[in-house]
């Protein structure tokens, strides 16, 4: 025979808690043609990117660093980029975090670069490991001291 399960008793609140209002149902987003989830609204991407213009030479691994806090006049996407870029982030990471295509991200970053709100720099490349014989020679020289 198995023993009965014990349940923990919790004290009942003296005043009834107000129930949250039910959320209205949200309309479903239209599916993408490839069936990979909801597609993005192209009008929204155009409003974020604006008209075609000169673009900065950015790569997926270009690091972006914010120079200042977001100004009051910044769009929501620009403010999000400036908040995310307190520490260096690559363009690919920004594109993924904001769920914007790379082409839209380059236009947005070009605006921020021309306004001198962010700084773009090439990624830091690790230098080649020094020759083992050189390291051994330095180690032996230090041991002789």
C-alpha positions in Angstrom: 0.0 0.0 0.0 1.4 3.4 -1.0 1.3 6.3 1.5 -0.9 9.2 0.6 0.8 12.3 -1.0 1.1 15.3 1.2 0.3 18.7 -0.2 1.7 21.9 1.2 -0.9 24.2 2.6 -0.5 27.8 1.8 -2.2 30.6 3.8 -5.1 32.1 2.0 -4.9 35.9 1.4 -7.3 38.0 3.5 -8.3 40.1 0.5 -9.2 38.6 -2.8 -6.6 39.3 -5.6 -7.9 41.1 -8.6 -8.0 38.9 -11.7 -6.1 40.3 -14.7 -8.2 41.4 -17.6 -8.1 38.9 -20.5 -6.0 39.9 -23.5 -7.8 40.5 -26.7 -6.9 37.9 -29.4 -4.1 39.2 -31.7 -4.5 38.7 -35.4 -2.4 35.9 -36.8 0.5 37.0 -39.0 0.4 35.8 -42.6 2.6 32.8 -43.3 5.7 33.2 -45.5 5.6 31.4 -48.8 8.2 28.9 -47.7 6.2 27.9 -44.6 9.0 29.1 -42.3 6.8 31.1 -39.9 5.3 34.6 -40.2 6.7 36.9 -42.9 7.8 40.5 -42.1 5.9 43.5 -43.3 7.8 45.0 -46.3 6.3 48.4 -45.6 7.8 48.4 -42.1 11.2 47.5 -43.5 11.0 50.4 -46.0 10.0 52.8 -43.2 13.1 51.6 -41.1 15.5 51.7 -44.1 14.2 54.8 -45.8 15.0 55.5 -49.5 18.0 54.1 -51.2 21.2 56.2 -50.7 24.9 55.8 -50.1 25.7 52.9 -47.8 28.7 52.4 -45.6 31.0 49.5 -46.5 29.9 47.0 -43.8 30.6 43.3 -43.5 28.8 40.8 -41.3 31.8 40.7 -38.9 32.2 44.5 -38.7 32.1 45.6 -35.1 29.8 48.4 -34.1 30.3 50.4 -30.9 28.0 53.2 -29.6 29.6 56.5 -28.9 26.7 58.1 -27.0 23.4 57.3 -25.5 20.4 57.4 -27.8 19.2 60.9 -28.4 15.5 61.9 -28.0 15.1 62.2 -31.8 16.3 58.6 -32.5 13.8 56.2 -34.0 13.0 53.0 -32.0 15.3 50.9 -34.1 18.2 53.4 -33.8 17.7 53.6 -30.0 17.8 49.8 -29.8 21.0 49.7 -31.8 22.6 52.3 -29.5 21.5 50.5 -26.4 22.8 47.1 -27.7 26.1 48.5 -28.8 27.4 49.7 -25.5 29.8 46.7 -25.9 31.1 45.9 -29.4 28.7 43.8 -31.5 29.0 42.5 -35.0 26.5 43.6 -37.7 25.3 39.9 -37.9 24.5 39.9 -34.2 22.6 43.2 -34.4 20.7 41.9 -37.4 19.7 38.8 -35.4 18.8 40.6 -32.2 16.6 43.2 -34.0 15.2 40.7 -36.5 16.1 42.9 -39.4 17.6 41.8 -42.7 21.3 42.6 -43.3 20.4 45.1 -46.1 18.1 47.0 -43.8 20.6 46.9 -41.0 23.3 48.4 -43.2 21.1 51.4 -44.1 20.2 51.9 -40.5 23.9 51.7 -39.4 24.9 54.1 -42.3 22.6 56.7 -40.8 24.1 56.2 -37.4 27.6 56.4 -38.7 27.0 59.6 -40.6 25.4 61.1 -37.5 28.5 60.0 -35.6 26.5 58.1 -33.0 28.3 54.8 -33.6 31.8 53.8 -34.6 32.4 50.9 -37.1 35.7 49.0 -36.9 37.2 45.9 -38.4 37.1 42.8 -36.1 40.1 42.1 -33.9 42.3 39.5 -35.6 44.4 37.2 -33.4 48.0 37.4 -34.2 49.9 34.2 -35.1 51.3 32.3 -32.2 55.0 33.0 -31.8 57.6 30.3 -32.7 58.1 27.7 -29.9 61.9 28.0 -30.2 61.7 31.7 -29.5 59.5 31.2 -26.4 61.9 28.5 -25.1 64.9 30.8 -25.7 63.2 33.6 -23.7 62.3 31.1 -20.9 65.9 29.8 -20.7 67.2 33.4 -20.6 64.9 34.3 -17.8 65.9 31.2 -15.8 69.6 32.1 -16.1 68.9 35.4 -14.4 
